[in-house]
Amino acid sequence: MTKQYPVSRGEPRAPETQRAARILDIISRISAAPKVWTRRALAAEYEVSERQITKDLEVIRHGLHLELERQPSGGYYFRSLPRLPAVSYSLAEALAIFLAAQAGRRIAGIPHEELSAAIARLRSIMPPELRPLLHDDTNVLPPVPRNRHRERVLELLTRAIAARKSVDLVYSPASRPGERTVRRVDPYAPVPYGSSWHLIGWCHLRCSVRIFKIDRIEQVELTDIHFTPDPEFDLEEYLTAGWGITRGTNQPPEEVILRFTPTAGRWVVEEEWHPSQSWEWLPDGKLEFRVTIPITEEFARWVLRFGVDCDVVAPAHLRDWLADQARALLGRYAGDEVGVGEQLVAPGESGN
């Protein structure tokens, strides 16, 4: 029977978690006893095939980029091994990191083995009485399919950000289907949003900070050109200036006033949608919601999703757009062949 490493013996572990834990344990054993552990000895220790151990060693050598070498006699050793400073966490900090790592499993883009290894390590430092509460959700929630293209792009962008090197992208903007643009970008940060990842960086083609959806990056190449991030750029300020992930490049902020039915209003007040938001319950039971933002397509469609449960008080152009949408839908489902809905363009700019 295959041994299960590390954490608490006797607890069933998912195969990928077992493998991640085994790889960490192999690194630890080879570090502690250089040139002693052979492939055959490791296979016997972990009760797996030598072929599986070979795959694990390839992950260590090529996936983790550790300088793993082999003696003529078969013993493995590290030519050099990076030393990380000891880090201690409070219980609250460790729990927060654990939950963040678990949440990361729900968005494809980070290799499962790396997340599983991180989660296994975090569980191992928890007090024994707390470990049963930190469930491995691998077998509970539906698995998120791997997106290897997204993983490769994110890995390369992360390296570029760490080295502060520009990248060359082949990008397909959502606003112009079928079109591809080639551009140089100084990558600032990858940002998860919804079920996707986005890159925020300085676009040399547009001469401004832009947001690129990772899945629309068809090709990416690391250059040898070093860049210095704009010292005036504040990532948190940039992310909170608009609504969601899209930005209206030409729209000034304007006050939006929405009135929600009591049922929808109770749902709206449960969330922090934007730093500028405010709301109050009106005498008739409706919720008046105010926010000051540039009106983008993403925001317009957020309002549209509430249907008749939301009334746009201001601005007038957003109200007119929603009215056009309603007429187009009515025409479509009433058998109108005009196809008005296909011609409508939401307010704001979402292209790159």
Long-range contacts (C-beta under 8 A, 24 or more apart in sequence): 1-47, 2-46, 2-47, 2-48, 3-45, 3-46, 3-47, 5-46, 6-120, 6-124, 7-120, 7-123, 7-124, 7-131, 8-123, 8-128, 8-131, 13-136, 14-116, 14-136, 14-138, 14-139, 16-112, 16-113, 16-116, 16-138, 17-116, 17-119, 17-120, 17-136, 17-138, 19-56, 19-113, 19-116, 20-113, 20-114, 20-116, 20-117, 20-120, 21-116, 21-117, 21-120, 22-46, 22-48, 22-56, 23-56, 23-59, 23-60, 23-113, 23-117, 24-117, 24-120, 24-121, 26-53, 26-56, 26-57, 26-60, 27-60, 27-64, 27-66, 30-68, 30-76, 30-77, 30-78, 31-78, 31-81, 34-75, 34-76, 34-77, 34-78, 35-71, 35-73, 35-75, 35-76, 35-77, 36-75, 37-75, 37-76, 38-73, 38-74, 38-75, 38-76, 39-74, 39-76, 40-74, 59-113, 63-111, 63-113, 89-125, 91-127, 91-130, 94-122, 94-125, 94-126, 97-122, 98-122, 98-123, 98-126, 98-134, 102-137, 104-192, 105-137, 105-138, 105-144, 106-141, 106-144, 106-195, 107-144, 107-192, 107-195, 107-196, 107-197, 108-144, 108-145, 108-146, 108-147, 108-150, 108-151, 108-195, 109-147, 109-150, 109-151, 109-154, 109-192, 109-197, 109-214, 110-151, 110-154, 111-146, 111-151, 112-146, 147-215, 149-215, 150-197, 150-214, 150-215, 153-214, 153-217, 153-220, 154-190, 154-197, 154-214, 156-220, 156-222, 157-187, 157-190, 157-199, 157-214, 157-220, 158-190, 159-222, 160-187, 160-222, 161-187, 161-188, 161-189, 161-190, 163-222, 163-226, 164-226, 164-227, 164-228, 164-229, 165-222, 165-223, 165-224, 165-225, 165-226, 165-227, 166-204, 166-223, 166-225, 166-226, 166-227, 167-220, 167-221, 167-222, 167-223, 168-220, 168-221, 168-223, 169-212, 169-217, 169-219, 169-220, 170-217, 170-218, 170-219, 170-220, 171-212, 171-216, 171-217, 171-218, 171-352, 172-216, 172-218, 173-216, 173-351, 173-352, 174-213, 174-216, 174-350, 174-351, 175-349, 175-350, 175-351, 175-352, 176-351, 180-218, 181-205, 181-352, 184-223, 184-225, 185-210, 185-212, 186-227, 186-229, 188-229, 188-233, 188-235, 189-235, 190-214, 191-239, 191-245, 193-244, 193-245, 194-245, 198-245, 200-235, 200-238, 200-239, 202-227, 202-229, 202-230, 203-352, 206-352, 208-249, 209-233, 209-238, 210-247, 210-352, 211-245, 211-246, 211-247, 211-352, 212-352, 240-274, 240-275, 241-293, 241-294, 242-293, 242-294, 242-296, 243-273, 243-274, 243-291, 243-293, 243-294, 243-296, 243-298, 243-299, 243-302, 244-296, 244-298, 244-299, 244-302, 245-298, 246-296, 246-297, 246-298, 246-348, 246-350, 247-294, 247-296, 247-349, 248-294, 248-295, 248-296, 248-348, 248-349, 249-349, 250-349, 251-294, 251-295, 251-296, 251-347, 251-348, 251-349, 252-294, 253-292, 253-293, 253-294, 254-292, 254-293, 254-294, 254-295, 254-315, 255-290, 255-291, 255-292, 255-314, 255-315, 256-290, 256-291, 256-292, 256-293, 256-295, 256-299, 256-312, 256-314, 256-315, 256-318, 257-288, 257-289, 257-290, 257-312, 257-313, 257-314, 258-288, 258-289, 258-290, 258-303, 258-310, 258-311, 258-312, 258-313, 259-286, 259-287, 259-288, 259-289, 259-310, 259-311, 259-313, 260-286, 260-287, 260-289, 260-306, 260-309, 260-310, 260-311, 261-286, 261-308, 261-309, 261-310, 262-286, 262-287, 263-309, 264-306, 264-309, 264-310, 265-289, 288-313, 294-348, 295-347, 295-348, 296-347, 296-348, 296-349, 296-350, 297-346, 297-347, 297-348, 297-349, 297-350, 298-348, 298-350, 299-348, 300-346, 300-347, 300-348, 301-346, 317-347, 318-347, 321-346, 321-347
